[in-house]
Structures are given as C-alpha cells and as structure tokens.
C-alpha cells in the first residue's frame, strides 16, 4: 500500500455489516466550498491502483499513439478496422464490462532526452576537451530544453485505457482479491490491444504508482 492510509480491516462477523460495506453517497454541491478530498471519488492508492469511495479498484493502461497523418486512406481504414475489432471482442454483445478511454494533455517528459545530452556532454569534457565548440553547443541544448521542461510549455496527448473491478467490501481480503483480478484484467486488455494493432508497433504498459500520481496531478494542474 502506498502513500495514503486506507481504512481496510480484517473482516469479522461483528463489524461486517456496519463497517465494511460500501456506503458512500456523493455530497450535494455546496457553492464550491468542498475540499478536493470532498469532491474526489478517490480514497487512496493500493499498489498501482486507485481505490474509489464507491468500492472499485481502478487501473490504467498507457497506449502509444499512431500517427495517422503518415498513413494513406487505405492504411487509416485498416487502423480503424483493427481498433473496432478490439472493441467488439472486448466490449461487444454478451460482454458485461466497461472501458473508459481518456486522452489528457500533459507536459512532454524530456528527461530521457536530457539525460542523453548530459552523458554526451560529460563524455566530451572528459575524453575530448579540445572539442570546445561541440561541448558548448551541447551545454546550450541542455540549458534550452531544461527551461522548456521546467516551464512545461511542450505538451502531448496521452492515450489511457481505464479499467475497474469491484471490491466486495472494505476488508483486506477483498482488496487483495480485487487487486489480483484487476492485474489479470489489465494484462488481458494489454494483450488484446497489442494483438489487434500489432501491424502498427503499438505498445501498451500498465501505469505504475508514481505515473498514476503524476497523471492525477496533471489532471488538476500540470503547471503547478
């Protein structure tokens, strides 16, 4: 369990009905006087997942994008057919489930690129100090892109698939079982997406705990 205290307890016969049932009801809007905790459906995090006040465990997949501008009309149509095939197999008739698709605008993470520039800069300073022009050029690149990163002026769209499973009650046993079920569900969805779009080098990753916190922060204010 990470970061937030959750009131999950070992189940007993005496407290099962009064303390372990999910009883949350959304509060009435009160002229904007609610706190963020009041308005949020998230009660905390468990492993790489969100625990909601309504008794669900929620996990996210991050899917790489496909640049449709680089494809001709026939190729674009093939992409849509492949995506539709995934939707029909996952959410078609007879499937009692829901997926949520979300595409937030977020700052570009330039850390890997900056780290690469810094490695080149340090290598040249140590091994080839005579290449002063190249060293100064790399230093200017590092300074320029660090300012862009810190200002968060360069953005991109994330492609997120959001899945959930119910938590039976507020016992630790129910939470652990829900986490196991959600892990299996996310893994199956990941395989389904990658197989459906295998011709387009699409990658799908389960969002981890730290990435989830960043996404939640960006949803509030990614410049904060």
BAFI-3210 file (N, C-alpha, C; in Angstrom, 3 decimals, decimal comma, padded with zeros to 6 digits):
// residues 224
n [1|2|3|4|5|6|7|8|9|10|11|12|13|14|15|16|17|18|19|20|21|22|23|24|25|26|27|28|29|30|31|32|33|34|35|36|37|38|39|40|41|42|43|44|45|46|47|48|49|50|51|52|53|54|55|56|57|58|59|60|61|62|63|64|65|66|67|68|69|70|71|72|73|74|75|76|77|78|79|80|81|82|83|84|85|86|87|88|89|90|91|92|93|94|95|96|97|98|99|100|101|102|103|104|105|106|107|108|109|110|111|112|113|114|115|116|117|118|119|120|121|122|123|124|125|126|127|128|129|130|131|132|133|134|135|136|137|138|139|140|141|142|143|144|145|146|147|148|149|150|151|152|153|154|155|156|157|158|159|160|161|162|163|164|165|166|167|168|169|170|171|172|173|174|175|176|177|178|179|180|181|182|183|184|185|186|187|188|189|190|191|192|193|194|195|196|197|198|199|200|201|202|203|204|205|206|207|208|209|210|211|212|213|214|215|216|217|218|219|220|221|222|223|224]
n.u [000,854|000,531|001,424|-001,169|-003,373|-005,577|-008,752|-009,003|-009,831|-009,323|-011,779|-014,557|-017,211|-018,632|-018,273|-018,851|-021,245|-021,628|-019,252|-017,804|-019,204|-019,777|-020,781|-020,835|-022,136|-022,503|-021,778|-023,934|-023,625|-022,034|-021,841|-019,154|-017,621|-016,549|-013,811|-010,920|-010,665|-013,277|-014,645|-013,426|-013,517|-011,665|-010,236|-007,786|-004,589|-003,673|-001,130|-000,562|-002,903|-006,057|-008,200|-011,599|-014,231|-016,625|-016,288|-014,647|-011,780|-009,341|-007,492|-004,950|-004,037|-001,394|-001,268|000,618|000,653|-000,689|000,444|-001,656|-001,460|000,665|-000,187|-001,827|-005,169|-006,231|-004,632|-005,277|-007,953|-007,627|-006,469|-008,620|-010,413|-009,044|-008,974|-011,699|-012,211|-010,917|-012,544|-015,027|-014,457|-013,802|-015,807|-018,204|-021,430|-022,855|-020,785|-020,240|-019,087|-017,131|-015,083|-013,069|-011,957|-009,420|-007,890|-005,761|-004,143|-000,764|002,404|005,364|007,620|010,837|013,014|014,533|015,731|017,184|018,944|020,469|021,773|023,281|024,998|026,537|027,718|029,291|030,978|032,437|033,707|035,424|036,852|037,426|038,328|039,250|037,340|035,811|033,800|031,724|031,160|030,226|027,985|026,398|025,973|024,407|022,129|021,264|020,648|018,618|016,548|016,081|014,930|012,554|011,403|011,068|009,306|007,158|006,029|005,832|003,675|001,817|-000,443|-001,739|-002,689|-004,992|-006,332|-008,871|-009,684|-011,770|-012,484|-014,839|-014,636|-015,387|-016,002|-014,877|-012,747|-009,385|-008,936|-010,776|-009,816|-007,250|-007,947|-009,381|-007,295|-005,735|-007,534|-007,831|-005,245|-005,008|-007,025|-006,133|-003,800|-004,844|-006,318|-004,217|-002,803|-004,790|-005,100|-002,520|-002,323|-004,432|-003,579|-001,124|000,269|001,128|003,066|002,274|002,568|001,758|001,410|001,133|000,130|002,176|002,530|003,815|003,589|000,842|000,244|001,389|-000,260|-002,721|-002,057|-001,511|-004,037|-005,298|-003,706|-001,267|000,791|001,374]
n.v [-001,189|002,257|005,520|006,619|006,400|003,751|002,645|-000,184|-003,302|-006,384|-008,780|-009,376|-011,095|-009,401|-006,763|-006,690|-005,823|-003,183|-001,714|-002,516|-002,435|-000,782|002,452|004,963|008,094|010,510|013,907|016,798|019,589|022,431|025,269|025,493|025,132|022,782|020,644|019,369|016,681|016,150|016,363|014,492|011,157|009,355|007,484|006,620|005,007|001,748|-000,446|-000,312|000,974|002,803|003,329|003,659|005,665|004,528|001,843|000,507|-000,807|000,684|000,649|001,672|001,709|002,691|003,677|003,677|006,133|006,315|007,731|009,038|010,803|010,053|007,939|006,484|006,659|004,051|002,655|004,027|003,304|000,598|000,716|001,708|-000,400|-002,460|-001,435|-001,331|-004,038|-004,815|-003,453|-004,726|-007,359|-007,025|-005,486|-006,060|-007,497|-009,420|-009,094|-008,105|-005,463|-002,463|-000,043|002,823|005,521|007,844|010,904|012,862|016,102|016,554|017,581|017,169|014,617|015,170|014,089|011,608|012,337|014,648|013,507|011,935|013,912|015,078|012,998|012,783|015,310|015,241|013,139|014,154|016,342|015,040|013,176|014,400|017,229|019,193|019,653|022,098|023,719|021,908|020,980|023,318|023,735|021,497|022,098|024,388|023,296|021,623|023,525|024,968|023,029|022,185|024,449|024,518|022,119|022,637|024,793|023,573|023,892|022,437|020,139|017,022|014,429|011,962|008,519|006,807|003,874|002,917|000,746|-001,174|-003,031|-004,501|-004,043|-006,213|-005,668|-003,647|-005,091|-006,358|-008,747|-008,685|-006,488|-007,346|-009,523|-008,190|-006,682|-008,700|-009,690|-007,407|-007,020|-009,238|-008,632|-006,217|-007,139|-008,887|-007,083|-005,514|-007,353|-007,858|-005,362|-004,944|-007,146|-006,671|-004,351|-004,965|-004,580|-001,998|-001,330|-000,731|-000,041|-001,099|-000,292|-000,985|001,478|002,653|003,179|005,705|006,986|007,115|008,918|011,225|011,569|012,112|014,504|016,116|016,245|017,981|020,340|020,770|022,579|023,254]
n.w [000,000|-000,759|000,168|001,013|003,749|004,128|005,189|005,417|006,810|008,639|008,089|010,246|011,909|013,533|012,701|010,061|008,741|009,590|009,296|007,050|004,680|001,509|001,568|000,511|-000,530|-003,049|-002,198|-001,863|-004,091|-002,872|-003,381|-004,190|-001,915|-001,127|-000,268|-002,053|-001,446|-000,669|-003,097|-004,706|-005,995|-005,267|-002,731|-001,960|-002,707|-003,779|-004,214|-007,616|-008,181|-008,068|-005,315|-005,004|-003,530|-003,990|-003,994|-005,887|-007,591|-009,503|-012,493|-014,871|-018,338|-020,453|-023,747|-026,696|-029,330|-032,724|-035,637|-037,695|-039,778|-041,295|-042,728|-045,565|-047,042|-047,199|-045,372|-043,040|-042,793|-042,294|-039,761|-038,230|-038,556|-037,268|-034,680|-034,145|-034,173|-031,834|-029,957|-030,353|-029,637|-026,986|-025,801|-026,975|-027,934|-025,354|-023,598|-020,422|-019,391|-018,883|-020,447|-020,035|-021,967|-022,127|-022,984|-021,936|-022,022|-021,517|-020,035|-022,024|-021,270|-021,018|-019,859|-020,409|-022,891|-022,160|-020,309|-022,012|-023,544|-021,504|-020,794|-023,141|-023,105|-020,714|-021,366|-023,575|-022,356|-020,663|-022,266|-024,726|-024,524|-026,204|-028,107|-027,945|-029,101|-029,729|-027,186|-025,929|-027,507|-026,873|-024,183|-024,430|-025,623|-023,555|-021,582|-022,912|-023,388|-020,811|-019,684|-021,178|-020,315|-017,549|-017,633|-018,719|-021,246|-023,552|-024,845|-024,978|-026,056|-023,963|-024,183|-022,617|-021,179|-019,102|-016,528|-014,319|-011,298|-009,036|-005,481|-002,999|-000,257|002,543|003,569|004,009|002,715|000,604|-000,808|-001,606|-003,220|-005,219|-006,320|-007,436|-009,363|-010,956|-011,934|-013,624|-015,433|-016,578|-017,794|-019,701|-021,293|-022,208|-023,827|-025,736|-027,027|-028,094|-029,804|-031,595|-032,845|-033,910|-036,281|-036,253|-034,472|-031,848|-028,423|-025,129|-021,771|-018,285|-016,064|-013,511|-009,900|-009,323|-011,800|-011,959|-009,899|-011,018|-013,260|-012,020|-010,744|-012,968|-014,091|-012,409|-012,427|-014,569|-014,642|-012,134]
ca.u [000,000|001,439|001,117|-002,396|-003,953|-006,894|-009,353|-009,349|-009,618|-009,628|-013,218|-015,075|-018,670|-019,272|-018,231|-019,027|-022,356|-021,603|-018,022|-017,139|-019,992|-019,569|-021,986|-020,588|-023,094|-021,915|-022,354|-024,547|-022,734|-022,262|-021,296|-017,706|-016,962|-015,998|-012,378|-010,597|-010,997|-014,735|-015,118|-012,772|-014,008|-010,531|-009,967|-006,367|-003,940|-003,206|-000,228|-000,573|-004,309|-006,849|-009,353|-012,626|-015,186|-017,793|-015,993|-013,996|-010,339|-009,199|-006,145|-004,820|-003,068|-000,951|-001,122|001,330|-000,207|-000,417|000,390|-002,491|-001,057|001,679|-000,816|-002,780|-006,565|-006,429|-003,974|-006,080|-009,145|-007,194|-006,294|-009,943|-010,980|-008,348|-009,432|-013,077|-012,139|-010,608|-013,723|-016,074|-014,071|-013,710|-016,995|-019,336|-022,607|-022,579|-019,690|-020,749|-017,927|-016,987|-013,755|-013,078|-010,816|-009,151|-006,729|-005,398|-002,966|000,213|003,732|006,268|008,710|012,081|014,106|015,467|016,486|018,147|019,982|021,355|022,627|024,225|026,028|027,444|028,452|030,303|031,951|033,320|034,531|036,458|037,669|037,824|038,129|039,610|036,153|035,113|032,576|030,686|030,808|029,387|026,711|025,620|025,572|023,292|020,958|020,808|020,021|017,386|015,488|015,757|013,968|011,268|010,862|010,634|008,144|006,084|005,393|005,682|002,691|001,417|-001,641|-001,629|-003,805|-005,185|-007,485|-009,138|-010,488|-012,058|-013,134|-015,447|-014,094|-016,609|-016,231|-013,686|-011,779|-008,126|-009,071|-011,478|-008,927|-006,196|-008,563|-009,676|-006,020|-005,366|-008,443|-007,555|-003,970|-005,303|-007,854|-005,262|-002,884|-005,613|-006,606|-002,948|-002,542|-005,811|-004,793|-001,289|-002,585|-005,315|-002,846|000,256|000,919|001,457|004,071|001,670|002,982|000,800|002,037|000,338|000,597|002,579|002,086|004,329|002,981|-000,550|000,238|001,660|-001,465|-003,719|-001,610|-001,678|-005,465|-005,670|-002,983|000,064|001,810|001,575]
ca.v [000,000|003,376|006,933|007,089|005,437|003,251|002,038|-001,578|-004,072|-007,801|-008,921|-010,179|-011,167|-008,330|-005,451|-006,831|-005,035|-001,769|-001,006|-002,983|-002,199|000,485|003,251|006,343|008,806|011,797|015,038|017,871|020,700|023,451|026,573|025,483|025,128|021,467|020,456|018,437|015,346|016,015|016,218|013,365|009,807|008,510|007,488|006,341|004,132|000,435|-000,934|000,616|001,191|003,739|002,819|004,699|005,683|003,732|000,424|-000,061|-000,690|001,210|000,620|002,362|001,316|003,761|003,129|004,579|006,636|006,032|008,982|008,788|011,701|009,378|006,799|006,811|006,397|002,612|002,281|004,573|002,466|-000,646|001,005|001,792|-001,751|-003,209|-000,898|-001,777|-005,453|-004,872|-003,035|-005,736|-008,546|-006,695|-004,807|-006,316|-008,172|-010,515|-008,746|-007,218|-004,737|-001,108|000,559|004,271|005,983|009,235|011,452|014,153|016,829|016,566|018,042|016,158|014,243|015,245|013,614|010,689|013,083|015,492|012,647|011,561|015,072|015,269|011,965|013,183|016,490|014,819|012,297|015,016|017,145|014,188|012,468|015,254|018,632|020,115|019,929|023,100|024,198|020,888|020,958|024,496|023,526|020,572|022,825|025,282|022,435|021,198|024,688|025,302|022,045|022,179|025,544|024,082|021,096|023,255|025,649|022,675|024,537|021,478|019,160|015,935|013,738|010,584|007,650|005,974|002,981|002,819|-000,424|-001,284|-004,228|-004,182|-004,562|-006,714|-004,847|-002,930|-005,977|-006,520|-009,901|-008,244|-005,587|-008,151|-010,295|-007,248|-006,340|-009,855|-009,714|-006,260|-007,278|-010,169|-007,924|-005,276|-007,897|-009,374|-005,934|-005,139|-008,305|-007,681|-004,148|-005,152|-008,098|-006,046|-003,299|-005,460|-004,090|-000,573|-001,178|-000,121|-000,602|-000,868|-000,512|-000,700|002,683|002,306|004,058|007,060|007,541|007,408|010,168|012,312|011,765|012,775|015,888|016,831|016,476|019,163|021,489|020,247|023,627|023,505]
ca.w [000,000|-000,943|000,200|001,635|004,673|003,769|006,369|005,187|008,029|008,545|008,283|011,351|011,840|014,290|012,055|008,623|008,216|009,949|008,955|005,840|003,470|000,799|001,815|000,073|-001,364|-003,458|-001,466|-002,642|-004,414|-001,851|-003,761|-004,328|-000,611|-000,851|-000,464|-003,125|-000,947|-000,703|-004,473|-005,375|-005,737|-004,898|-001,300|-001,770|-003,676|-003,332|-005,249|-008,756|-008,493|-007,280|-004,576|-005,031|-002,425|-004,384|-003,883|-007,071|-007,757|-010,861|-013,052|-016,161|-019,352|-021,339|-025,099|-027,603|-030,400|-034,136|-036,402|-038,876|-040,869|-042,106|-043,395|-046,628|-046,680|-047,002|-044,119|-041,947|-042,673|-041,653|-038,338|-037,614|-038,535|-036,217|-033,400|-033,984|-033,834|-030,404|-029,202|-030,457|-028,877|-025,564|-025,283|-027,854|-027,385|-024,434|-022,690|-019,379|-018,888|-019,415|-020,503|-020,216|-022,753|-021,743|-023,688|-021,341|-022,492|-020,428|-020,466|-022,568|-020,367|-021,782|-019,007|-021,098|-023,898|-021,454|-019,734|-023,112|-023,838|-020,397|-020,897|-024,227|-022,636|-019,749|-022,069|-024,361|-021,443|-020,083|-023,259|-025,858|-024,115|-027,290|-028,928|-027,129|-029,754|-029,564|-025,761|-025,678|-028,190|-026,043|-022,974|-024,784|-025,810|-022,225|-020,944|-023,635|-023,179|-019,382|-019,479|-021,738|-019,416|-016,295|-017,902|-019,164|-022,396|-024,643|-024,382|-025,864|-025,578|-023,519|-024,551|-021,440|-021,081|-017,667|-016,212|-012,895|-010,768|-007,743|-004,219|-002,358|000,932|002,996|004,210|003,280|001,830|-000,605|-001,543|-002,228|-004,301|-006,304|-006,961|-008,268|-010,514|-011,824|-012,616|-014,716|-016,412|-017,286|-018,646|-020,846|-022,161|-022,850|-024,912|-026,779|-027,797|-028,861|-030,885|-032,582|-033,558|-033,999|-037,506|-036,130|-033,400|-030,666|-027,137|-024,049|-020,462|-017,097|-015,367|-012,152|-008,825|-009,487|-013,012|-011,624|-009,137|-011,962|-014,073|-011,180|-010,552|-014,235|-014,309|-011,626|-012,993|-014,863|-014,494|-010,713]
c.u [000,881|000,769|-000,071|-002,921|-005,344|-007,456|-009,833|-008,959|-009,832|-011,086|-013,527|-016,583|-019,315|-019,272|-018,544|-020,102|-022,176|-020,382|-017,439|-017,937|-019,616|-020,853|-021,860|-021,718|-022,473|-022,566|-023,024|-023,509|-023,067|-021,529|-019,786|-016,951|-016,341|-014,484|-012,168|-010,931|-012,503|-015,220|-014,563|-013,434|-012,898|-010,273|-008,493|-005,838|-003,572|-002,405|-000,201|-001,986|-004,943|-007,967|-010,386|-013,575|-016,420|-017,492|-015,449|-012,488|-010,083|-007,731|-006,125|-003,775|-002,688|-000,625|-000,375|000,415|000,214|-000,573|-000,369|-002,098|-000,036|001,108|-001,728|-004,181|-006,812|-005,825|-004,746|-007,329|-008,802|-006,998|-007,642|-010,616|-010,352|-008,810|-010,864|-013,124|-011,825|-011,836|-014,801|-015,732|-014,074|-015,017|-018,236|-020,487|-022,184|-021,449|-020,199|-019,574|-017,917|-015,518|-013,960|-011,806|-010,628|-007,871|-006,370|-004,193|-002,009|001,544|004,547|007,375|010,003|013,274|015,045|016,331|017,559|019,280|020,977|022,303|023,687|025,336|027,047|028,326|029,591|031,387|032,947|034,241|035,692|037,415|038,189|037,625|038,476|038,412|035,259|033,815|031,435|030,226|029,893|028,011|025,815|025,127|024,394|022,012|020,374|020,082|018,673|016,263|015,141|014,746|012,588|010,604|010,311|009,404|006,928|005,297|005,187|004,778|002,434|000,144|-001,277|-002,856|-003,963|-006,444|-007,670|-010,094|-010,708|-012,607|-013,750|-014,644|-015,310|-016,975|-014,896|-012,706|-010,518|-008,209|-009,733|-010,593|-007,842|-006,745|-008,873|-008,398|-005,558|-006,227|-008,144|-006,248|-004,187|-006,091|-007,020|-004,324|-003,600|-005,919|-005,348|-002,647|-003,520|-005,493|-003,567|-001,503|-003,439|-004,569|-001,378|000,991|001,443|002,404|003,518|002,188|001,977|001,480|001,054|000,950|000,950|002,184|002,534|003,740|001,529|-000,659|000,479|000,431|-002,527|-003,346|-001,830|-003,144|-005,945|-005,026|-001,559|001,152|002,108|002,744]
c.v [001,227|004,701|007,353|006,018|005,046|002,502|000,622|-002,380|-005,548|-007,998|-009,780|-010,162|-009,979|-007,003|-005,502|-005,900|-003,547|-001,025|-001,376|-002,753|-000,854|001,304|004,684|006,859|010,148|012,957|016,021|018,962|021,872|024,743|026,625|025,469|023,777|021,466|019,487|017,015|015,106|015,696|014,978|012,049|008,886|008,624|007,227|005,436|002,818|-000,170|000,094|001,065|002,247|002,975|003,934|004,568|004,844|002,241|-000,221|000,116|-000,388|001,168|001,238|001,685|002,548|003,150|004,146|004,974|006,147|007,339|008,729|009,670|011,054|008,197|007,278|006,382|004,924|002,157|002,815|003,727|001,146|-000,455|001,013|000,423|-002,586|-002,751|-001,339|-003,252|-005,639|-004,518|-004,110|-006,971|-008,282|-006,191|-005,054|-007,001|-009,326|-010,240|-007,715|-006,490|-003,339|-000,714|002,067|004,662|007,476|009,698|012,826|014,777|016,990|017,115|016,881|015,888|014,169|014,702|012,641|011,406|013,945|014,665|012,198|012,689|015,271|014,231|012,310|014,356|016,087|013,973|013,162|015,847|016,328|013,639|013,370|016,727|019,639|020,462|020,945|023,579|023,205|020,814|022,133|024,350|022,593|021,262|023,752|024,489|022,030|022,334|025,000|024,332|021,872|023,277|025,168|023,071|021,722|024,133|024,844|023,281|023,590|020,346|018,090|015,319|012,328|009,813|006,622|005,127|002,677|001,658|-000,496|-002,666|-003,847|-004,767|-004,963|-005,902|-004,265|-003,803|-006,068|-007,698|-009,511|-007,345|-006,376|-008,976|-009,392|-006,867|-007,469|-009,895|-008,579|-006,452|-008,203|-009,473|-006,943|-006,008|-008,426|-008,242|-005,485|-006,055|-008,100|-006,469|-004,366|-006,115|-007,462|-005,030|-003,683|-004,941|-002,663|-000,287|-000,446|-000,823|-000,201|-001,210|-000,203|000,502|002,318|003,402|005,499|007,738|007,929|008,711|011,370|012,618|012,511|014,238|016,707|017,128|017,705|020,408|021,057|021,310|023,906|022,733]
c.w [000,000|-000,664|001,029|002,571|004,212|004,965|006,088|006,417|007,734|008,900|009,497|011,268|012,531|013,549|010,575|008,089|008,464|009,426|007,596|004,564|002,846|000,900|001,304|-000,804|-001,760|-002,708|-002,409|-002,916|-003,499|-002,201|-003,834|-003,019|-000,270|-001,035|-001,622|-002,704|-000,970|-002,110|-005,164|-005,009|-005,252|-003,399|-001,015|-002,859|-003,008|-004,469|-006,391|-009,116|-007,590|-006,569|-004,529|-003,846|-002,719|-004,418|-005,132|-006,972|-009,224|-011,282|-014,437|-017,037|-020,154|-022,693|-025,959|-028,757|-031,775|-034,897|-037,703|-040,049|-041,794|-042,892|-044,512|-046,208|-046,390|-045,679|-042,914|-041,715|-041,990|-040,149|-037,631|-037,539|-037,417|-034,837|-033,117|-033,607|-032,354|-029,571|-029,202|-029,631|-027,373|-024,980|-026,127|-027,149|-026,483|-023,459|-021,686|-018,716|-019,485|-019,387|-020,622|-020,952|-022,487|-022,426|-023,112|-022,035|-021,324|-020,939|-021,027|-021,546|-021,174|-021,003|-019,715|-022,132|-023,243|-020,853|-020,804|-023,484|-022,754|-020,430|-021,990|-023,800|-021,697|-020,405|-022,851|-023,467|-020,889|-021,138|-024,384|-025,521|-025,203|-028,174|-028,202|-027,766|-029,546|-028,115|-025,422|-026,322|-027,384|-024,774|-023,258|-025,016|-024,457|-021,521|-021,579|-023,298|-021,701|-019,063|-020,013|-020,810|-018,148|-016,481|-018,333|-020,320|-023,573|-024,157|-025,438|-025,302|-025,139|-023,988|-023,435|-021,572|-019,603|-017,414|-014,705|-012,571|-009,427|-006,586|-003,379|-001,122|001,386|003,780|003,363|002,321|000,512|-001,457|-002,275|-003,386|-005,493|-007,049|-007,878|-009,529|-011,493|-012,587|-013,808|-015,827|-017,236|-018,242|-019,879|-021,819|-022,895|-024,033|-026,065|-027,655|-028,669|-030,020|-031,979|-033,436|-033,749|-035,230|-037,367|-034,958|-032,182|-029,411|-026,063|-022,727|-019,345|-016,390|-013,930|-011,158|-009,028|-010,722|-012,755|-010,840|-010,045|-012,816|-013,272|-010,957|-011,815|-014,527|-013,544|-012,225|-013,286|-014,805|-013,035|-010,144]
res [x|x|x|x|x|x|x|x|x|x|x|x|x|x|x|x|x|x|x|x|x|x|x|x|x|x|x|x|x|x|x|x|x|x|x|x|x|x|x|x|x|x|x|x|x|x|x|x|x|x|x|x|x|x|x|x|x|x|x|x|x|x|x|x|x|x|x|x|x|x|x|x|x|x|x|x|x|x|x|x|x|x|x|x|x|x|x|x|x|x|x|x|x|x|x|x|x|x|x|x|x|x|x|x|x|x|x|x|x|x|x|x|x|x|x|x|x|x|x|x|x|x|x|x|x|x|x|x|x|x|x|x|x|x|x|x|x|x|x|x|x|x|x|x|x|x|x|x|x|x|x|x|x|x|x|x|x|x|x|x|x|x|x|x|x|x|x|x|x|x|x|x|x|x|x|x|x|x|x|x|x|x|x|x|x|x|x|x|x|x|x|x|x|x|x|x|x|x|x|x|x|x|x|x|x|x|x|x|x|x|x|x|x|x|x|x|x|x|x|x|x|x|x|x]
***
